[in-house]
Amino acid sequence: SHPPLCPPGIKCGGVLSAPSGNFSSPNFPGLYPYETECTWLIVVAEGSSVLLSFSHFELEYHAACAYDYLQVYNGATRDQGNLLGTFCGRSPPPPFSSAWHVMAVVFRSDRHVAKHGFAAAYRKGSGEGWRWWSICPSVLPHHPHHLCLPTDACGGQLTGLSGEITSPRYPESYPNNAECRWSIGEAGGSGPLTLVFTDFQVEGGQGCGFDYVALFDGPTAAAPRLGHYCGSTRPPRTVSSTPHLLVLFKSDFNIGGRGFKAHFYSAGECQEVFTTIKGNFSSPRYPNFYPNNLKCQWSIQLPPGYRVKVFFLDVELEGRSSLTDGCDYDHLAAFDGSAENGSLLGRWCGRESPAPVTSLSNQLLLVLHTDRNTAKRGFSIAYVGVVPMNVSCTRTDFHIQIPVQSLAQLERNRIYLGTPSCAAQVVGRNFKIHTRFDTCGTESQKRNSTSVIVSTLYIDFSAGDQEDIHQYEVQCEPKRKEASVTLIAGPNPSRLSQAENLVDAQQQEGGAMDAREIKSQDTSDIVFISICILAGLLMVIAVVGLVLL
């Protein structure tokens, strides 16, 4: 065996807290031992990132890296949401830049076949350039050159669903003669990537020929170019057409600037807009652990008149803060409308089982925030559009009216009250149901010591073998001639737990605005009362006139 190329450090794992350093597999460059597991936790200053690179790499090969392997985590070890990659064989991992100030590296060997292992170096991602503890020819000329790494190295392979990149030394002035390449995305990525610059100050000039940032729609500079930027104007939001994006930063020999800061996210799993009347979605990688450092948004935008009702099929997020008892870490929030400045409908974390929530408008936004550590299974959600309708009643009849354009794809016999024999009629631009209380499956009930008439309105969206019937409870209080309607069963009721298939009366008592209540009175009664009042006034005027005479 050969003597070690690097001075002996921590033999097998440990905490590396210096601003920079190096580490290697046990016995490197000799053969590593069998049945070994080592974990290195790299911790740099808060607010910095960890930049990691491998100068040598040789582990036992397996197609799935099931024997000997090395894993890199963007944060605390064993947190599956943080796993950046698993590596083996002779191909070294790409350079990595963590999303925060902690990175973990795990090495494991089995009981058969040993190789020479690996050597790695790290530094914190901000400050005055690289301070690698590697051995360079200028110090010990007989050592190979490949252990020396360039000053102000930057860039790397970023494989998370979201993350952040900055120019070297940001927010201080970036170095001259820099060239950085960040290749974002991984093989098998599921959707396009979005890149957003939050700060940008790079030397300007005609044609951006001095210092610049270039974006490419793929993993290399051979891909189509999406943009070429310099100066102090922030580049526009950029969306790739592939699951890969290359960010190239170059500076020339003089004049610099503050540089840039940008964040990226996978639009496929983390940023979606839904416009269909019903649908479902889940957190990234569900039911496996979601990644850390995410901000994902799902916007549901339905036609005017509709409202959005969301059913929570499964929720498991990081728990509440033990100090504040609030959802201060990972949490899911719902907002009325299409932006986070809308009314907050709810905020959840831990293993809660939220009751369904309903928007006040035709749009609803769900936002998932995850922090730097601890990941869980996430969530699964189904939603349905609450159909716009007008329900009124007299002392003897229900009147139901639904705009045809809201259910344009349905035949009238797919909309019925109580039984299919009480189907809607098409009158002008509306589906209409006008029926007496003693027909169509209506029944009398006592609610809060009040007599009410109750029936069920069915809207049948079923297609082929897939049954999908939405149910609305219609209710009338005959004495007051007031009616209301409430969605009681949403998309694919068989897939929802009993907790979701509930009448919303209890929620109404708790103040939840879940029922679309439309109150009306019989117009014939109103006309009659008006005539009586007018006649009374005329009689009073006549009597006063006679008295004066």
C-alpha positions in Angstrom: 0.0 0.0 0.0 1.0 3.6 -0.5 1.4 6.2 2.3 -1.5 8.6 2.8 -1.6 11.6 0.5 -3.1 13.8 3.2 -2.3 14.0 6.9 -4.5 11.8 9.0 -7.6 13.6 10.2 -10.8 12.2 11.6 -10.5 8.5 10.7 -14.2 7.7 10.4 -16.7 10.5 10.5 -17.2 13.4 12.9 -18.2 17.0 13.0 -16.2 19.3 10.7 -16.8 22.9 11.9 -13.8 24.8 10.4 -14.5 27.2 7.5 -12.8 24.7 5.2 -11.2 21.3 5.4 -10.8 17.9 3.8 -11.6 14.3 4.7 -11.3 10.9 3.2 -12.4 7.3 3.6 -10.6 5.2 6.2 -7.1 4.1 5.1 -7.2 6.3 2.0 -5.4 6.0 -0.4 -5.2 2.4 0.8 -8.2 0.0 0.6 -11.0 0.9 2.9 -12.1 -1.7 5.6 -15.1 -3.9 5.3 -18.4 -3.4 7.1 -17.7 0.3 7.9 -20.1 3.2 8.2 -18.9 6.7 8.6 -20.8 10.0 8.9 -19.3 13.4 8.5 -21.4 16.4 9.5 -20.0 19.6 8.0 -21.2 22.8 9.8 -20.1 26.3 8.7 -21.2 29.7 9.7 -25.0 30.4 9.8 -26.1 32.1 6.6 -23.3 30.4 4.5 -23.5 27.3 2.3 -21.2 24.3 2.1 -19.3 23.8 -1.1 -18.1 20.2 -1.5 -15.9 18.6 -4.2 -14.3 15.2 -4.6 -10.7 14.8 -5.8 -10.6 11.0 -5.9 -13.4 8.5 -5.9 -13.3 4.7 -6.3 -15.9 2.4 -4.6 -17.3 -1.0 -5.4 -19.7 -0.7 -8.3 -23.3 -1.8 -8.4 -26.1 -0.5 -10.7 -28.2 0.6 -7.7 -25.2 1.3 -5.4 -26.5 -1.4 -3.1 -23.1 -2.6 -1.8 -20.6 0.1 -1.0 -21.8 3.7 -1.4 -21.4 7.3 -0.5 -24.4 9.6 0.2 -24.6 13.4 0.3 -27.3 15.1 2.3 -28.4 18.8 2.0 -28.7 19.1 5.8 -29.0 16.7 8.7 -28.1 13.1 7.8 -30.7 10.4 7.4 -33.3 13.0 6.5 -34.6 11.5 3.2 -36.0 14.8 2.1 -32.4 16.2 2.1 -30.7 13.4 0.1 -28.8 14.9 -2.9 -27.5 11.6 -4.3 -26.1 8.2 -3.7 -22.8 7.3 -5.5 -20.5 4.3 -6.2 -18.1 3.0 -8.8 -15.3 5.1 -10.3 -17.3 8.2 -11.4 -16.9 10.9 -8.8 -19.9 12.8 -7.6 -20.3 16.3 -9.1 -19.5 19.4 -7.0 -22.2 20.2 -4.5 -23.5 23.5 -3.0 -25.8 23.1 0.0 -28.9 25.2 0.5 -27.9 26.0 4.1 -25.0 25.8 6.5 -25.1 22.1 7.2 -24.1 19.2 4.9 -23.7 15.5 5.7 -21.7 12.8 4.0 -22.2 9.1 4.7 -19.9 6.3 3.6 -20.8 2.7 3.9 -19.0 -0.5 2.9 -20.3 -4.1 3.0 -18.3 -7.3 3.9 -17.0 -8.0 0.3 -14.8 -6.2 -2.1 -12.8 -3.1 -1.0 -11.5 -0.2 -3.2 -9.3 2.8 -2.5 -12.2 5.0 -1.4 -12.5 8.8 -1.8 -10.9 12.1 -0.9 -13.0 15.3 -0.5 -12.6 18.9 0.3 -15.1 21.5 1.5 -15.4 25.2 2.3 -18.1 27.6 3.4 -19.8 29.3 0.4 -19.3 32.9 1.3 -16.3 35.0 2.4 -13.0 35.6 0.8 -12.6 32.7 -1.5 -11.6 29.1 -1.1 -9.3 28.0 1.7 -8.9 24.3 0.8 -6.9 22.1 3.2 -5.6 20.1 0.2 -2.0 19.4 -0.6 -0.8 21.3 -3.7 2.4 21.0 -5.7 3.5 24.5 -4.4 3.7 22.9 -0.9 4.7 19.4 -1.6 5.8 19.1 -5.2 5.8 15.3 -5.3 2.0 15.0 -4.8 -0.3 14.8 -7.8 -1.9 18.0 -9.1 -5.4 16.7 -9.0 -5.6 17.4 -5.2 -5.3 21.1 -5.9 -8.5 23.1 -6.4 -8.9 26.6 -7.9 -9.4 29.7 -5.9 -13.0 31.0 -5.7 -14.4 27.8 -7.2 -18.2 27.9 -7.6 -21.0 26.2 -9.4 -21.9 22.6 -9.1 -24.7 20.0 -9.7 -28.0 20.8 -7.9 -30.5 18.0 -7.8 -33.1 19.1 -5.3 -36.6 20.2 -6.1 -35.7 23.7 -5.0 -32.7 25.6 -3.9 -30.7 28.8 -4.0 -27.6 29.9 -5.9 -25.4 33.0 -5.4 -22.4 34.5 -7.2 -19.0 33.9 -5.5 -18.5 36.0 -2.3 -22.1 37.4 -2.5 -23.1 39.9 -1.3 -19.5 41.2 -1.5 -18.0 42.0 -4.8 -17.4 38.9 -6.9 -13.8 38.1 -8.0 -12.4 38.8 -11.4 -11.8 36.1 -14.0 -14.5 33.9 -12.5 -16.4 31.2 -14.4 -19.2 29.3 -12.6 -21.6 26.7 -13.9 -24.6 25.5 -12.0 -26.3 22.5 -13.6 -29.8 22.3 -12.1 -31.9 19.1 -12.3 -31.4 15.4 -12.3 -31.9 12.4 -14.6 -35.5 11.4 -14.6 -36.7 14.9 -13.6 -40.5 15.2 -13.9 -41.1 18.8 -15.0 -39.7 22.2 -16.1 -37.6 24.3 -13.7 -38.3 27.9 -12.8 -35.5 30.3 -11.9 -36.2 33.6 -10.1 -33.5 36.3 -9.4 -34.0 38.2 -6.1 -30.9 40.4 -6.5 -28.8 41.2 -9.5 -25.8 43.6 -9.9 -23.3 42.6 -12.6 -20.9 44.9 -14.6 -22.9 46.2 -17.5 -21.9 47.1 -21.1 -23.2 46.9 -24.6 -24.0 43.4 -25.5 -23.1 42.1 -22.0 -19.6 41.2 -23.3 -17.7 41.8 -20.0 -19.4 40.2 -17.0 -22.7 38.3 -17.5 -25.1 35.5 -16.5 -26.3 33.2 -19.3 -29.1 30.7 -19.0 -29.5 27.5 -21.1 -32.5 25.2 -21.6 -30.6 22.0 -20.7 -27.7 20.6 -18.7 -24.9 22.1 -20.9 -24.1 25.2 -22.8 -24.9 23.4 -26.1 -28.6 23.7 -25.2 -30.7 26.6 -26.5 -29.9 29.8 -24.7 -32.8 31.3 -22.6 -31.2 34.6 -21.7 -28.0 36.6 -21.4 -27.9 39.3 -18.7 -25.8 42.0 -17.1 -26.2 45.4 -15.5 -28.4 46.1 -12.4 -31.9 45.1 -13.8 -33.1 41.8 -12.4 -33.6 39.2 -15.2 -37.2 38.1 -15.7 -38.5 34.8 -14.2 -37.2 32.0 -16.4 -39.0 28.7 -17.0 -37.1 25.9 -18.8 -38.9 23.5 -21.2 -36.9 20.5 -19.9 -36.1 19.2 -16.4 -32.6 20.7 -16.7 -31.3 24.3 -16.5 -27.7 25.5 -16.8 -26.7 28.9 -15.2 -23.3 30.2 -16.4 -21.6 33.2 -14.7 -18.5 34.8 -16.2 -16.5 37.9 -15.1 -13.6 39.5 -16.9 -10.3 40.9 -15.6 -11.6 44.2 -14.0 -14.7 46.0 -12.6 -17.1 43.8 -10.6 -20.3 44.2 -8.7 -22.4 42.7 -5.9 -23.3 39.8 -8.1 -26.6 37.9 -7.8 -28.9 35.7 -5.8 -31.5 33.5 -7.3 -33.7 30.6 -6.3 -35.1 27.7 -8.4 -37.9 25.2 -8.0 -39.3 22.3 -10.0 -42.5 23.6 -11.6 -43.8 20.1 -12.2 -44.3 19.0 -8.6 -44.0 22.3 -6.7 -45.9 24.9 -8.7 -49.1 24.0 -10.4 -52.4 25.7 -11.6 -55.6 23.7 -11.8 -58.6 24.8 -13.8 -60.7 21.6 -14.0 -63.9 21.4 -11.8 -62.4 18.6 -9.7 -58.9 17.1 -9.2 -56.4 16.0 -6.7 -52.7 16.5 -6.0 -50.1 15.8 -3.3 -46.8 17.1 -1.9 -43.6 16.4 -3.8 -42.5 12.8 -3.7 -45.6 11.7 -1.7 -46.0 9.3 0.1 -42.2 9.4 0.5 -40.6 12.2 2.5 -40.9 15.6 0.9 -37.7 17.7 0.4 -36.5 20.4 2.7 -36.2 24.1 1.8 -39.4 24.2 -0.3 -42.0 26.8 -1.0 -44.6 25.1 -3.3 -47.9 26.7 -4.5 -51.0 25.0 -6.0 -53.5 27.5 -7.4 -57.1 26.3 -8.1 -58.9 28.7 -10.5 -62.5 27.9 -11.4 -65.0 29.7 -13.6 -66.8 32.7 -12.0 -69.6 31.7 -9.7 -67.9 28.5 -8.5 -66.3 28.1 -5.1 -63.5 25.6 -4.3 -64.0 22.9 -1.6 -60.8 21.1 -0.5 -60.8 17.7 1.2 -57.7 16.6 3.1 -57.2 12.9 2.5 -53.8 12.6 4.4 -51.7 15.1 6.2 -48.4 14.4 8.0 -46.0 17.3 8.3 -43.3 18.3 10.9 -45.0 19.0 14.2 -45.7 22.2 16.1 -43.1 24.2 17.9 -42.7 23.2 21.5 -42.0 26.8 22.4 -44.9 28.6 20.7 -47.3 25.6 20.0 -47.5 27.1 16.5 -46.9 25.8 13.0 -43.5 27.6 12.9 -41.6 24.9 10.9 -43.1 23.0 8.0 -46.7 23.9 7.3 -49.5 24.0 4.8 -51.7 27.1 4.4 -54.8 27.8 2.4 -55.7 31.3 1.1 -58.9 32.6 -0.5 -58.0 33.9 -4.0 -54.8 33.5 -6.0 -52.2 35.1 -3.7 -51.0 34.9 -0.2 -52.4 38.3 0.7 -55.9 36.8 0.5 -57.9 35.7 3.5 -56.2 32.9 5.4 -58.6 29.9 5.4 -56.3 27.6 7.5 -52.8 26.7 8.5 -51.8 23.2 9.4 -48.8 21.1 10.5 -48.1 17.8 12.3 -50.5 14.9 11.9 -53.7 16.9 11.9 -56.9 15.8 10.1 -58.3 19.1 8.9 -62.0 19.4 8.1 -62.7 20.4 4.5 -62.4 24.1 3.7 -64.3 26.1 1.1 -63.2 29.3 -0.6 -65.2 32.5 -0.6 -64.4 33.1 -4.2 -63.8 31.0 -7.3 -60.0 30.7 -6.5 -58.1 29.1 -3.7 -54.3 28.9 -3.1 -52.5 26.2 -1.2 -48.9 26.9 -0.1 -46.4 24.4 1.4 -43.4 25.7 3.3 -40.7 23.3 4.5 -37.6 24.4 6.5 -34.0 23.2 6.6 -34.5 19.9 8.4 -37.0 17.2 9.4 -39.2 15.9 6.6 -42.4 13.8 6.7 -44.8 12.0 4.4 -46.6 15.2 3.3 -50.1 15.4 2.2 -52.7 14.2 -0.4 -55.6 16.5 -1.3 -58.8 16.3 -3.5 -60.8 19.3 -4.4 -64.2 20.0 -6.1 -65.8 23.1 -7.5 -69.0 24.0 -5.6 -71.5 24.5 -8.5 -73.1 28.0 -8.5 -76.9 27.7 -8.0 -79.9 29.6 -6.7 -82.2 27.7 -4.4 -85.4 29.2 -3.0 -88.6 27.9 -1.5 -92.2 28.7 -0.6 -94.3 27.0 2.0 -94.8 24.1 -0.4 -92.2 24.1 -3.1 -88.5 24.0 -3.9 -87.1 26.1 -6.8 -83.5 25.3 -8.0 -81.7 27.1 -10.8 -78.2 26.3 -12.2 -76.6 28.2 -15.2 -76.3 25.7 -18.1 -72.8 27.1 -18.8 -71.6 25.9 -15.4 -72.5 22.3 -16.3 -72.3 22.6 -20.1 -71.0 19.0 -20.6 -73.9 17.4 -18.7 -77.3 16.2 -20.0 -80.3 17.5 -18.0 -81.1 14.0 -16.6 -77.7 14.0 -14.9 -79.1 16.7 -12.5 -81.9 15.6 -10.3 -83.5 16.1 -6.9 -83.9 13.0 -4.7 -84.6 10.5 -7.5 -83.7 10.4 -11.2 -87.4 10.9 -12.0 -87.1 14.4 -10.7 -84.6 15.6 -13.3 -83.9 19.2 -14.3 -85.5 20.9 -17.2 -83.7 23.3 -19.5 -85.4 26.7 -19.5 -83.6 29.4 -21.4 -80.0 29.4 -20.1 -80.7 27.5 -16.9 -81.3 24.0 -15.6 -84.4 24.3 -13.4 -86.1 22.0 -10.9 -89.5 23.1 -9.5 -91.1 20.5 -7.3 -93.4 20.1 -4.3 -92.2 19.0 -0.9 -94.2 15.8 -1.0 -92.2 14.5 -4.0 -88.6 13.9 -5.0 -87.5 12.2 -1.8 -88.0 15.2 0.5 -88.4 14.7 4.2 -89.3 16.8 7.3 -86.7 17.1 10.0 -86.2 19.0 13.3 -83.0 21.0 13.4 -82.3 23.4 16.3 -86.0 23.0 17.3 -87.0 24.3 13.9 -89.0 22.3 11.3 -87.1 22.1 8.0 -87.7 20.3 4.7 -84.6 18.5 3.4 -83.7 16.8 0.1 -80.6 15.8 -1.8 -79.6 17.3 -5.2 -77.4 14.9 -7.3 -75.1 16.1 -10.1 -73.7 13.0 -11.9 -70.3 13.6 -13.5 -69.7 9.8 -13.9 -67.8 8.7 -17.0 -67.4 5.1 -18.1 -66.9 2.8 -15.2 -65.8 5.7 -12.9 -68.7 6.7 -10.7 -68.5 10.4 -9.7 -71.7 11.8 -8.2 -71.6 15.1 -6.3 -74.3 15.5 -3.6 -75.8 18.8 -2.3 -78.2 19.0 0.6 -81.0 21.5 -0.1 -83.0 22.7 2.9 -86.0 24.9 3.4 -87.5 26.5 6.5 -91.2 26.8 5.3 -92.3 29.2 7.9 -89.7 31.8 7.0 -89.4 30.6 3.3 -85.7 30.5 3.5 -83.5 28.0 1.6 -79.9 27.0 1.7 -77.7 24.5 -0.1 -74.5 22.7 1.0 -72.1 20.4 -0.7 -72.1 17.1 1.3 -70.1 14.7 -0.9 -67.4 15.7 -3.3 -65.2 13.9 -5.9 -65.2 10.1 -5.8 -66.9 9.8 -2.4 -65.7 6.2 -2.1 -62.1 7.5 -1.9 -62.9 9.9 0.9 -62.9 8.9 4.5 -66.2 9.1 6.5 -64.8 12.3 8.0 -65.0 14.1 4.7 -68.4 12.8 3.8 -70.2 14.9 6.3 -73.1 17.3 6.4 -71.7 20.7 7.1 -74.3 21.6 9.7 -71.8 21.3 12.6 -69.4 23.5 10.8 -72.1 26.1 10.2 -72.8 26.1 13.9 -69.1 26.8 14.5 -69.2 29.7 12.2 -67.6 28.1 9.1 -68.7 29.7 5.9 -69.2 26.4 4.1 -72.8 26.5 3.0 -73.8 28.7 0.1 -76.9 30.2 1.7 -79.3 32.0 -0.5 -82.3 33.4 1.2 -85.4 34.3 -0.7 -89.1 34.8 -0.3 -92.1 34.0 -2.5 -92.5 37.1 -4.7 -96.3 36.6 -4.8 -96.4 37.1 -1.0 -94.3 40.2 -1.2 -96.7 41.7 -3.8 -99.7 40.9 -1.7 -98.2 42.5 1.5 -97.2 45.6 -0.5 -100.8 46.0 -1.8 -102.2 45.7 1.8 -99.8 48.4 3.1 -100.7 50.7 0.2 -104.4 50.2 0.9 -103.9 50.9 4.6 -102.1 54.2 3.8 -104.9 55.3 1.5 -107.5 54.6 4.2 -105.6 56.7 6.7 -105.3 59.6 4.2 -109.1 59.4 3.6 -110.0 59.4 7.3 -107.7 62.4 7.9 -109.3 64.2 5.0 -112.8 63.7 6.4 -111.8 64.9 9.8 -110.3 68.1 8.4 -113.5 68.7 6.4 
